[in-house]
Amino acid sequence: MNRMQIRSKWKGFTKDKVFFTIKNKLIFTFVVILLVPTVLLSYVSYQTARQNVDSQMVSSSKEAVKLIDALLNDFFESKKQQVDALSRTVDLSAVKAADNSNIGVQDSVRRQLLMYREIEKDADMVFVGTKNGLYMDSADVTKMAADYDPRERAWFKQAVENKGKIIITSPYISSATGNLVFTVAKETADGRGVAAMSISTKKLAEITRTVSIGKEGYVFISDMDRKYVYHPTGEIGSQMPEDEMTSNLYKTDTGYFQYKMDGALKKMVFSTNASSGWKIAGTMYESEVAEAASPILKSTLIVLLLSTLIGSLMVAAIIFSILKPLRKINEASLLISEGDLTKQIEIARADELGTLSSNFNKMASSLRALIYKVNDNAMQLAASAEQLSASSEQITEAGKQVAQAVQEIANGSAQQVVQIGETNREMNDMASQLQAISHNTDTVSDSAQHTQETAQDGTEAIRTVIDQMNAIGQKVKTLSDDVTGLGDRSKQIVSFTTVIAEIASQTNLLALNASIEAARAGEHGKGFAVVAAEIKKLAEQSGASAKQISQLITAIQKDTDMTAANMETVTHEVEQGMLKADMAGRSFEQILSSLDSVAVQIAQVSQATQGMAANSENVLNAVDAVSHISEDTAACIEQVAASTEEQLASMEEIASSSALLSKMAEELQETVAKFKV
């Protein structure tokens, strides 16, 4: 894969998964890290600045209200002092009414009122009222109606009600001047009336206008009757509206609250003047706080943009420094994914990316070494698989040979069982014949003894003897033939035992070969080895039994040969007796002697026949033992054959597994061959 193909794959990857690339993740992360704190800081700074501006404006409003309150107190204090002095010095006892009016006349009081009027420049009018309804003021010519009764006025009533205290009335329209005034009044020291001074609210407006709150904020004053004493836009003396603002204003003496007016959010700071009980309120628009904080917002936005720009440049540099080596690593990894392990990354950096590239190169080197090792192991595995396959084929072939040999052994064992059965039957026949021989021998012995006893009777008995001798000759011949047949059968038994011994030897050899093949088969041949060992034992027992039978048959054969020889002698003697029977008269004594010899020989034949009968029983027992052993051997051989079949099946499975292993080794070699190292 060339570099252009790698870059094409890289671009295809980035197009398919745009958001999930490290570049975009880094950009997103740095944008979040850069913008979020900056925006939050800017927002917090702006909000803090706005809160500070708001707090400053509220504080400014509070200070303005406090200032107005202090100015009012100072203003009221001078007026109170004048009214207090007037109330203590004025003498209303000499005041008299003018003709048909309530206007009082008294020069000294008039001069005193004029004097205080001159002293207090802010006074609209200085006047007194008596409890008997007379009224006097500082005007050159009073404008009061003749029926004016001061006792009906609020200033008079409040002063009388608050005896000894200076009161300040709510603003009202003066009947004397027509101005909007408020009155500072106090009951006179003599208790005859009330001394008072009216002051125009214009002076309060002048004082209040000196204080401003923001651009559009203002201060207004209202009395205890919820009427405006001063308001820059409201009518002086008019009733305040019954709304949330008015309600909050008169809930407490001092405070701060927000409210809406004509849809605009406003804030109000207020306090209550201790001298007059009036409410001094400073109000401002909430929008002025935003306007005041807008320069801070602009500065914050400029700082935000500059920091974002600088941060973006730094982030771009950082991302480029990260992505460039990552792109190299990615290209190398794509080559490795295609099987090319020769690519080396050259990134001369001391940071984590440099360490990553170094580790990547180490990984590629380790993979190359691993591929070399896997390739070597695959080759060894293929060779081992082929060797295992060949070995399994050899073992399978050997197993087939063992199975064939075992089958031959089984066939031989079956044949051996049949032959031993025939031998057993022949031995039974031989035993019956030996019993007959023994019986006949006893008969001959009795006859010979009778002949010997009757030989003394004379010639008359000679014929009988001749007849007897003829019978004896015939029987001896028959016995000789039987003995000869017994010898022949003994030879056959010897040949049978020889065959049995050879079969046992072959069985032992085959069992040895089976043990060797079972040892080669390993774990799968354990059962086969046990069966082979049992066959070996049975073969050894068969060989031993055959040897014993051979020894017994040899002894029987020797006795049979001896008996045959004796029977030939007997036959010869009988023939001689028959020849001499004619000469019985002349050689009677010779006949008696011959009869004695015949009796002795017959006794020997009887003894030999009895021994042969006893030996025939031993031979029968041995043949029975050989028959049982042969049957056991045949059964074991059948087991060996079954085990051999199972072993062959296992070896076929091993051969199949070795073939599969060889195929896997070839596939592994093909896979390893795809890597370029």
C-alpha positions in Angstrom: 0.0 0.0 0.0 1.5 3.3 -1.0 1.3 6.6 0.8 -1.5 8.0 -1.5 -3.7 5.0 -0.7 -3.1 5.4 3.0 -4.0 9.1 2.8 -7.1 8.2 0.8 -8.1 5.8 3.5 -7.4 8.3 6.2 -9.5 10.9 4.4 -12.3 8.4 3.9 -12.2 7.6 7.5 -12.3 11.3 8.5 -15.2 11.9 6.1 -17.2 9.0 7.5 -16.6 9.8 11.1 -16.1 13.6 11.1 -17.1 14.2 14.7 -15.3 11.3 16.1 -11.8 12.2 14.9 -9.2 13.2 17.4 -8.9 16.5 15.6 -12.5 17.4 16.1 -12.5 16.0 19.6 -9.5 18.2 20.4 -11.0 21.2 18.8 -14.3 20.6 20.6 -12.4 20.1 23.9 -10.3 23.1 23.5 -13.3 25.2 22.4 -15.1 24.1 25.5 -12.1 24.6 27.7 -11.4 28.0 26.1 -14.9 29.4 25.5 -16.8 28.1 28.5 -14.5 29.5 31.2 -14.1 32.7 29.2 -17.8 33.1 28.6 -18.6 32.2 32.1 -15.9 34.5 33.4 -17.2 37.3 31.1 -20.8 36.6 32.1 -19.8 36.5 35.8 -17.7 39.6 35.4 -20.6 41.4 33.6 -23.1 40.3 36.2 -20.7 41.2 39.0 -20.1 44.6 37.4 -23.9 45.0 36.8 -24.5 44.0 40.4 -21.8 46.5 41.5 -23.4 49.2 39.3 -26.8 48.3 40.7 -25.4 48.3 44.2 -23.7 51.6 43.6 -26.8 53.1 42.1 -28.9 51.8 45.0 -26.2 53.1 47.4 -26.3 56.4 45.5 -30.0 56.5 45.8 -29.8 55.8 49.5 -27.2 58.5 49.9 -29.4 60.9 47.9 -32.3 60.1 50.1 -30.1 60.5 53.2 -28.9 63.8 51.8 -32.4 65.1 51.1 -33.4 63.9 54.6 -30.4 65.7 56.1 -31.1 68.9 54.1 -34.8 68.8 55.1 -33.8 68.3 58.7 -31.5 71.3 58.5 -34.1 73.2 56.7 -36.8 72.3 59.2 -34.5 72.9 62.1 -34.0 76.6 61.3 -37.7 77.0 60.9 -38.5 75.2 64.0 -36.1 77.4 66.0 -37.8 80.5 64.6 -41.3 79.2 65.4 -40.1 78.0 68.8 -38.7 81.4 69.6 -41.8 83.1 68.3 -44.1 80.9 70.4 -42.2 81.6 73.5 -41.9 85.4 73.0 -45.2 86.4 71.4 -47.8 87.8 73.7 -51.3 87.3 72.4 -53.1 88.7 75.4 -53.3 92.2 73.9 -54.5 91.0 70.5 -57.9 92.4 69.7 -60.3 91.9 66.8 -60.8 94.4 64.1 -64.2 95.7 63.4 -66.6 92.9 62.5 -63.8 90.4 61.6 -61.5 87.8 63.0 -58.4 89.7 62.0 -56.5 90.6 65.1 -54.9 93.9 65.8 -51.9 94.4 68.0 -48.8 96.5 67.0 -46.2 94.7 69.1 -47.3 91.3 67.8 -47.4 92.7 64.3 -43.8 94.1 64.5 -42.7 90.8 66.0 -44.2 88.8 63.1 -42.6 91.2 60.6 -39.3 90.8 62.3 -39.4 87.0 62.0 -40.6 87.3 58.4 -37.5 89.4 57.7 -35.2 87.0 59.5 -36.6 83.9 57.8 -36.3 84.6 54.1 -37.8 81.3 53.1 -41.0 82.0 55.0 -44.0 82.6 52.9 -45.9 84.0 55.9 -45.5 84.3 59.7 -48.7 84.4 61.6 -50.5 83.6 64.8 -53.9 82.4 65.8 -55.6 82.7 69.1 -57.9 80.3 70.7 -60.7 82.9 70.6 -60.5 82.8 66.8 -58.4 85.9 66.0 -55.7 85.8 63.3 -52.7 88.0 62.6 -49.9 87.6 59.9 -46.8 89.4 58.7 -48.4 90.8 55.5 -48.7 94.5 55.1 -52.3 94.0 54.3 -53.8 90.6 55.2 -55.7 88.9 52.5 -57.6 86.7 54.8 -61.3 86.9 54.9 -62.9 88.7 57.8 -64.5 85.5 58.9 -61.3 83.4 58.7 -61.2 81.2 61.8 -57.7 79.8 62.5 -59.1 77.3 64.9 -60.5 75.3 62.0 -57.1 74.9 60.3 -55.0 71.9 60.5 -51.9 73.7 61.6 -53.8 75.1 64.6 -55.5 71.9 65.6 -52.3 69.8 65.3 -50.3 72.4 67.4 -53.0 72.4 70.1 -53.1 68.6 70.0 -49.4 68.4 70.3 -49.0 70.9 73.1 -45.4 71.9 73.6 -44.3 70.3 70.3 -43.5 71.8 67.0 -45.6 70.3 64.2 -45.2 70.4 60.4 -48.3 70.2 58.3 -48.9 68.7 55.0 -48.7 71.1 52.0 -51.8 73.1 51.2 -52.9 76.1 49.3 -52.4 79.2 51.4 -55.5 81.3 51.7 -53.4 84.4 52.2 -50.9 84.0 49.3 -52.4 81.3 47.2 -49.1 79.5 47.2 -48.6 75.8 48.0 -47.1 75.9 51.4 -46.6 73.8 54.5 -46.8 75.2 58.0 -44.5 74.9 61.0 -46.5 75.6 64.1 -46.3 75.5 67.9 -48.7 76.4 70.7 -47.6 79.7 72.4 -46.1 79.5 75.8 -49.0 81.3 77.4 -51.4 78.8 75.8 -53.5 81.5 74.2 -52.9 80.5 70.7 -50.5 79.1 68.1 -47.4 80.7 66.5 -46.8 79.5 62.9 -44.7 80.0 59.8 -45.8 78.9 56.3 -43.1 78.0 53.8 -43.5 77.5 50.1 -42.9 74.1 48.7 -40.8 75.7 46.0 -38.0 75.8 48.4 -38.3 72.0 48.9 -38.2 71.6 45.1 -35.1 73.6 45.0 -33.5 71.5 47.6 -34.6 68.2 46.1 -33.6 69.2 42.5 -30.0 69.4 43.7 -29.9 65.7 44.0 -30.1 63.4 41.0 -30.1 59.6 40.7 -28.7 58.3 37.4 -29.9 59.8 34.2 -33.6 59.4 34.6 -33.9 58.7 38.3 -35.3 61.3 40.7 -36.3 62.0 44.3 -39.8 62.8 45.4 -41.3 63.7 48.8 -44.8 62.7 50.0 -46.5 63.5 53.3 -48.3 61.3 55.8 -51.5 61.7 53.9 -50.0 60.1 50.8 -49.9 63.4 48.9 -47.0 64.6 46.9 -45.0 67.3 48.6 -42.6 67.3 45.7 -42.5 65.3 42.5 -40.7 66.3 39.3 -43.5 65.0 37.1 -46.5 64.7 39.5 -48.8 67.4 40.7 -47.8 68.9 44.1 -50.4 68.2 46.7 -52.2 65.6 44.6 -53.1 62.2 46.0 -50.7 59.4 45.3 -52.1 56.5 43.3 -53.3 53.4 45.3 -50.8 51.0 43.8 -48.0 48.6 44.8 -45.5 51.3 44.9 -47.5 53.4 47.3 -48.3 50.4 49.5 -44.7 49.3 49.7 -43.6 52.9 50.4 -45.8 53.3 53.5 -45.3 49.8 54.9 -42.1 50.7 56.8 -40.1 53.8 57.7 -37.1 52.9 55.5 -36.6 50.3 52.8 -35.8 49.2 49.3 -38.1 47.5 46.7 -38.7 46.9 43.0 -41.8 47.7 41.1 -43.2 48.3 37.7 -44.4 51.6 36.4 -45.8 51.9 32.9 -44.3 48.5 32.1 -40.8 49.5 33.1 -39.0 47.9 35.9 -37.9 50.4 38.6 -36.3 50.4 42.0 -37.0 52.6 44.9 -35.1 53.5 48.1 -37.0 55.5 50.7 -36.8 56.7 54.3 -39.1 58.7 56.6 -38.1 62.2 57.7 -38.1 62.3 61.5 -39.0 66.0 61.7 -42.0 65.9 59.4 -42.9 62.3 59.0 -42.7 62.8 55.3 -41.5 60.0 52.9 -38.4 60.8 50.9 -38.1 58.4 48.0 -35.4 57.9 45.4 -36.4 56.0 42.3 -34.5 54.9 39.2 -35.0 52.7 36.2 -33.5 49.2 36.0 -32.5 49.8 32.4 -30.0 52.4 33.7 -28.1 49.6 35.4 -27.8 47.8 32.1 -26.8 51.0 30.4 -24.2 51.8 33.1 -22.8 48.3 32.8 -22.8 48.2 29.0 -19.3 49.6 28.7 -18.1 46.8 31.0 -20.0 44.4 28.7 -18.3 45.8 25.7 -14.9 45.6 27.3 -15.6 42.1 28.4 -16.7 41.1 24.9 -13.5 42.6 23.5 -11.4 40.7 26.0 -13.4 37.6 25.2 -12.8 37.9 21.5 -9.1 38.6 21.9 -8.6 35.8 24.3 -10.6 33.5 22.0 -8.5 34.5 19.0 -5.2 34.1 20.9 -6.5 30.8 22.4 -7.6 29.6 19.0 -4.2 30.2 17.5 -2.6 28.4 20.4 -5.1 25.5 20.2 -4.5 25.3 16.4 -0.8 25.0 17.0 -1.2 22.4 19.8 -3.7 20.4 17.7 -1.3 20.5 14.7 1.6 19.4 16.8 -0.5 16.5 18.0 -2.2 15.5 14.8 1.0 15.5 12.6 2.7 12.6 14.6 -0.7 10.9 15.0 -1.2 11.0 11.2 2.2 9.3 10.8 1.4 6.7 13.4 -2.0 6.1 11.7 -0.3 5.6 8.3 2.1 3.2 9.9 -0.7 1.3 11.6 -2.6 1.1 8.3 0.5 -0.5 6.7 0.8 -2.9 9.6 -2.9 -3.8 9.2 -2.1 -4.7 5.6 0.8 -6.9 6.8 3.7 -4.6 6.1 5.8 -4.6 9.3 8.8 -2.7 7.8 7.4 0.8 8.4 9.3 2.8 11.1 8.0 6.1 12.5 10.5 8.9 12.9 9.2 11.4 15.4 11.9 13.2 17.3 10.0 14.4 20.3 10.5 14.0 24.0 6.8 14.0 25.0 4.2 11.3 25.1 3.8 11.2 21.3 7.5 10.6 21.0 7.2 7.8 23.5 4.2 6.5 21.6 6.1 6.4 18.3 9.1 4.7 20.0 6.8 2.1 21.5 5.1 1.7 18.1 8.4 1.0 16.5 9.2 -1.5 19.3 5.8 -3.1 18.8 6.5 -3.4 15.0 9.9 -5.0 15.9 8.2 -7.3 18.3 5.6 -8.3 15.7 8.3 -9.0 13.2 10.1 -11.2 15.7 6.8 -12.8 16.5 6.0 -13.4 12.8 9.5 -15.0 12.3 8.9 -17.2 15.3 5.4 -18.1 14.2 6.7 -18.9 10.8 9.4 -21.1 12.2 6.8 -22.8 14.5 4.4 -23.2 11.6 7.1 -24.9 9.5 8.0 -27.1 12.5 4.3 -27.8 13.0 3.8 -28.7 9.4 6.8 -31.1 9.5 5.6 -32.6 12.8 2.1 -33.0 11.3 3.5 -34.8 8.3 5.7 -37.0 10.5 2.7 -37.7 12.8 0.6 -38.5 9.7 3.3 -40.9 8.4 3.7 -42.5 11.9 -0.1 -42.9 12.2 -0.2 -44.6 8.8 2.6 -46.9 9.9 0.9 -47.6 13.2 -2.4 -48.2 11.4 -0.7 -50.6 9.0 1.0 -52.4 11.9 -2.4 -52.5 13.6 -3.9 -54.1 10.5 -1.1 -56.7 10.5 -1.7 -57.3 14.2 -5.4 -57.7 13.5 -4.6 -60.1 10.7 -2.2 -62.0 12.9 -4.7 -62.1 15.7 -7.3 -63.3 13.3 -5.0 -66.1 12.1 -4.3 -66.9 15.8 -8.1 -67.0 16.3 -8.5 -69.3 13.4 -5.6 -71.5 14.6 -7.1 -71.5 18.1 -10.5 -72.6 16.7 -8.8 -75.3 14.6 -6.7 -76.3 17.7 -10.0 -76.7 19.7 -11.4 -78.9 17.0 -8.3 -81.0 16.8 -8.1 -81.3 20.6 -11.7 -82.4 20.6 -10.9 -85.1 18.1 -7.9 -86.1 20.2 -10.1 -86.3 23.2 -12.5 -88.6 21.4 -9.7 -90.8 20.1 -8.2 -91.0 23.6 -11.6 -92.1 24.9 -11.7 -94.8 22.2 -8.1 -95.8 23.2 -9.1 -96.0 26.8 -12.1 -98.2 26.0 -9.8 -100.5 23.9 -7.2 -100.6 26.7 -10.0 -101.7 29.0 -11.0 -104.4 26.6 -7.4 -105.5 26.3 -7.1 -105.6 30.1 -10.3 -107.6 30.3 -9.1 -110.0 27.5 -5.7 -110.3 29.2 -7.5 -111.3 32.4 -9.5 -113.8 30.5 -6.3 -115.2 28.9 -4.7 -115.4 32.3 -7.6 -117.3 33.7 -7.6 -119.6 30.7 -3.9 -120.2 30.9 -4.3 -121.0 34.6 -7.2 -123.3 33.8 -5.1 -124.9 31.0 -2.2 -125.4 33.4 -4.6 -127.0 35.9 -6.2 -129.2 33.3 -3.0 -130.1 31.5 -2.5 -132.6 34.1 -5.8 -134.3 33.1 -4.2 -135.7 30.2 -4.4 -135.8 26.5 -8.1 -135.2 26.5 -7.6 -131.7 27.6 -4.9 -131.2 24.9 -7.5 -130.5 22.2 -9.2 -128.2 24.4 -5.9 -126.5 25.0 -5.3 -126.3 21.2 -8.6 -124.8 20.8 -7.9 -122.4 23.6 -4.5 -121.7 22.1 -6.1 -120.9 18.8 -8.4 -118.5 20.6 -5.5 -117.1 22.4 -3.6 -116.7 19.2 -6.5 -114.9 17.6 -6.9 -112.6 20.6 -3.2 -112.0 20.9 -3.2 -111.0 17.3 -6.1 -108.8 17.9 -4.3 -107.4 21.0 -1.1 -106.9 18.9 -3.1 -105.0 16.3 -4.7 -102.9 19.1 -1.3 -102.2 20.6 0.1 -101.3 17.2 -2.9 -99.0 16.7 -2.3 -97.5 20.1 1.3 -96.8 19.1 0.1 -95.1 15.9 -2.4 -93.0 17.8 0.3 -92.1 20.4 2.4 -90.9 17.5 -0.6 -88.8 16.2 -1.0 -87.4 19.7 2.7 -86.5 19.7 2.2 -84.7 16.4 -0.9 -82.9 17.8 1.1 -81.8 20.9 3.8 -80.6 18.5 1.2 -78.6 16.6 -0.2 -77.2 19.9 3.3 -76.2 21.0 4.0 -74.5 17.7 0.7 -72.6 17.9 1.5 -71.6 21.5 4.9 -70.4 20.4 3.4 -68.5 17.5 0.7 -67.1 19.9 3.5 -66.0 22.3 5.4 -64.3 19.4 2.2 -62.6 18.2 1.4 -61.5 21.8 5.0 -60.1 22.0 4.5 -58.2 18.7 1.1 -57.0 20.0 2.7 -55.7 23.2 5.3 -53.8 21.1 2.7 -52.2 18.9 0.6 -51.4 22.0 3.6 -49.7 23.5 4.0 -47.7 20.3 0.3 -46.7 20.4 0.8 -45.1 23.9 -2.2 -44.3 25.9 -4.6 -45.8 23.3 -2.7 -49.2 23.4 -2.9 -49.9 27.1 -6.0 -52.1 26.8 -4.5 -53.9 23.9 -1.3 -54.5 25.9 -3.3 -56.0 28.8 -5.0 -58.4 26.3 -1.7 -59.3 24.7 -0.2 -60.1 28.1 -3.1 -62.4 28.8 -2.6 -64.1 25.4 1.0 -64.5 26.2 0.2 -66.2 29.5 -2.4 -68.5 27.8 0.2 -69.3 25.1 2.8 -70.2 27.7 0.2 -72.4 29.6 -0.7 -74.0 26.3 3.0 -74.7 25.5 3.5 -76.1 29.0 0.4 -78.4 28.8 1.5 -79.6 25.3 4.9 -80.4 26.7 3.4 -82.4 29.5 1.1 -84.2 27.0 4.1 -84.9 24.8 6.0 -86.4 27.8 3.0 -88.5 28.8 2.5 -89.7 25.2 6.2 -90.5 24.9 5.9 -92.7 28.1 2.8 -94.3 26.7 4.5 -94.9 23.4 7.4 -96.5 25.2 5.1 -98.8 27.1 3.1 -99.5 23.9 6.3 -100.5 22.1 7.2 -102.7 25.0 3.7 -104.2 24.9 4.0 -104.7 21.2 7.2 -106.5 21.6 5.8 -108.7 24.3 2.7 -109.3 22.1 5.0 -110.5 19.3 6.6 -112.8 21.8 3.3 -114.1 23.0 2.2 -114.5 19.4 5.3 -116.5 18.7 4.8 -118.6 21.8 1.2 -119.2 20.9 2.2 -120.3 17.5 4.8 -122.6 19.0 2.2 -123.9 21.5 -0.2 -124.6 18.6 2.6 -126.4 16.8 3.5 -128.4 19.8 -0.1 -129.1 20.7 0.1 -132.0 18.3 3.1 -133.2 20.1 1.3 -132.8 23.5 1.5 -136.3 24.4 5.2 -136.5 23.8 6.1 -133.2 25.2 3.5 -132.7 27.9 6.0 -131.4 30.3 7.3 -129.0 27.7 3.7 -127.8 27.2 3.4 -127.3 31.0 6.6 -125.4 30.9 5.4 -123.4 28.0 2.1 -122.8 29.8 4.0 -121.5 32.8 5.9 -119.1 30.5 2.7 -118.0 28.9 1.1 -117.4 32.3 4.1 -115.3 33.3 3.9 -113.3 30.0 0.2 -112.9 30.2 0.6 -111.5 33.7 3.1 -109.1 32.3 0.8 -108.1 29.5 -2.0 -107.6 32.1 0.2 -105.4 34.2 1.3 -103.4 31.1 -2.3 -103.1 30.0 -3.4 -101.9 33.4 -0.6 -99.3 33.3 -1.6 -98.2 29.8 -5.2 -97.8 31.1 -4.0 -95.7 34.0 -1.8 -93.6 31.6 -4.7 -93.2 29.2 -6.7 -91.5 32.0 -3.9 -89.1 32.6 -3.8 -88.4 28.9 -7.5 -87.8 28.9 -7.2 -85.3 31.8 -4.3 -83.5 30.0 -6.3 -83.4 26.8 -9.3 -81.9 28.7 -7.0 -79.3 30.2 -5.6 -78.5 26.8 -9.1 -78.2 25.5 -10.2 -75.8 28.2 -7.0 -73.7 27.7 -7.6 -73.6 24.0 -11.1 -72.4 24.5 -9.9 -69.7 26.9 -7.2 -68.8 24.4 -9.8 -68.5 21.6 -11.9 -66.2 23.8 -8.9 -64.0 24.7 -7.9 -63.9 21.0 -11.4 -62.7 20.2 -11.0 -59.9 22.8 -7.6 -59.1 21.3 -9.3 -58.9 17.9 -12.0 -56.5 19.2 -9.3 -54.4 20.9 -7.3 -54.4 17.7 -10.3 -53.1 15.8 -10.8 -50.4 18.4 -7.1 -49.6 18.2 -7.4 -49.3 14.4 -10.4 -47.0 14.7 -8.3 -44.8 17.2 -5.4 -44.8 14.8 -7.7 -43.7 12.0 -8.9 -40.8 14.2 -5.3 -39.9 14.9 -4.6 -40.0 11.2 -7.6 -37.7 10.5 -6.4 -35.3 13.3 -2.9 -35.3 12.0 -4.2 -34.5 8.5 -6.3 -31.7 10.0 -3.2 -30.5 11.9 -1.2 -30.5 8.7 -3.9 -28.5 7.0 -4.0 -25.9 9.8 -0.2 -25.7 9.7 -0.4 -24.9 5.9 -3.1 -22.3 6.6 -0.9 -20.8 9.3 2.0 -20.6 6.9 -0.2 -18.9 4.3 -1.4 -16.4 6.9 2.2 -15.7 8.0 3.3 -15.3 4.4 0.9 -12.3 4.1 3.1 -10.3 6.5 6.0 -8.3 5.0 8.9 -8.4 7.5 
